[in-house]
Amino acid sequence: MKKMNRFEQFKARALRSPRVRKAYEDGLEDLRIAVSLAELREQRGMTQTELAAKIHTSPAVISRLERGQNVELKTLKKVAAALEARLTVEPLAP
């Protein structure tokens, strides 16, 4: 078995806290959404600037969205519509 480095040890200790674990998991979900949106935009052959123009916002807003930073639901709806996609909420796998 591989020995954990100092960061891995720290992370394992920190994640024992329910509050830290929740924040960590929330951050991972934000990142999953951000990556999915960036991948879909690229599959549609659009740049951040083109997507921004299509929904009448700035490229900086699209950049923040794709980095998983706080974005309003109405912005997500506009982006989904511009990418011809649907926003969904799914139950967690057991």
C-alpha positions as CSV (number, residue, x, y, z in Angstrom):
1,M,0.0,0.0,0.0
2,K,1.3,3.5,-0.9
3,K,2.2,5.7,2.0
4,M,0.2,9.0,2.1
5,N,2.1,12.2,1.6
6,R,1.6,15.1,3.9
7,F,-1.1,16.7,1.8
8,E,-3.1,13.4,1.6
9,Q,-2.7,13.0,5.4
10,F,-4.0,16.5,6.0
11,K,-6.9,16.0,3.5
12,A,-7.9,12.7,5.2
13,R,-7.9,14.4,8.6
14,A,-9.8,17.5,7.4
15,L,-12.5,15.4,5.7
16,R,-13.4,13.8,9.0
17,S,-15.2,17.0,9.8
18,P,-18.8,16.9,8.5
19,R,-18.6,20.6,7.8
20,V,-15.4,20.3,5.8
21,R,-16.6,17.2,4.0
22,K,-19.8,19.0,2.9
23,A,-17.9,22.0,1.6
24,Y,-15.5,19.7,-0.2
25,E,-18.3,17.8,-1.9
26,D,-20.2,21.0,-2.8
27,G,-17.0,22.3,-4.4
28,L,-16.6,19.1,-6.4
29,E,-20.2,19.3,-7.7
30,D,-19.6,22.9,-8.7
31,L,-16.6,21.8,-10.6
32,R,-18.4,18.9,-12.3
33,I,-21.1,21.4,-13.6
34,A,-18.5,23.9,-14.7
35,V,-16.5,21.3,-16.7
36,S,-19.7,19.9,-18.2
37,L,-20.7,23.3,-19.4
38,A,-17.3,24.1,-20.9
39,E,-17.2,20.7,-22.6
40,L,-20.6,21.2,-24.1
41,R,-19.7,24.7,-25.3
42,E,-16.6,23.4,-27.0
43,Q,-18.6,20.5,-28.6
44,R,-21.0,23.1,-30.0
45,G,-17.9,24.8,-31.5
46,M,-18.4,28.1,-29.6
47,T,-15.9,30.3,-27.9
48,Q,-16.6,31.9,-24.5
49,T,-16.9,35.2,-26.3
50,E,-19.5,33.8,-28.8
51,L,-21.5,32.2,-26.0
52,A,-21.4,35.5,-24.1
53,A,-22.7,37.4,-27.1
54,K,-25.5,35.0,-27.6
55,I,-26.9,35.5,-24.1
56,H,-26.0,39.2,-23.9
57,T,-23.4,39.0,-21.2
58,S,-19.6,39.4,-21.0
59,P,-17.0,36.7,-21.6
60,A,-15.9,37.2,-18.0
61,V,-19.3,35.8,-16.8
62,I,-18.8,32.7,-19.0
63,S,-15.3,32.3,-17.7
64,R,-16.5,32.5,-14.1
65,L,-19.2,30.0,-14.8
66,E,-16.7,27.6,-16.3
67,R,-14.4,27.9,-13.2
68,G,-17.3,26.9,-11.0
69,Q,-17.7,30.3,-9.4
70,N,-21.1,31.5,-8.1
71,V,-23.6,32.1,-10.9
72,E,-27.3,32.9,-10.9
73,L,-29.8,30.3,-11.9
74,K,-31.2,32.6,-14.6
75,T,-27.7,32.7,-16.2
76,L,-27.5,29.0,-16.2
77,K,-30.8,28.8,-17.9
78,K,-29.7,31.2,-20.6
79,V,-26.5,29.3,-21.2
80,A,-28.4,26.0,-21.4
81,A,-30.8,27.5,-23.9
82,A,-27.9,29.0,-26.0
83,L,-26.2,25.6,-26.0
84,E,-29.4,23.8,-26.9
85,A,-29.2,21.9,-23.6
86,R,-31.5,21.2,-20.6
87,L,-30.7,21.8,-16.9
88,T,-31.6,18.8,-14.8
89,V,-31.4,17.9,-11.1
90,E,-30.9,14.2,-10.5
91,P,-30.9,12.1,-7.3
92,L,-27.6,11.1,-5.9
93,A,-26.5,7.5,-6.6
94,P,-26.9,5.3,-3.5
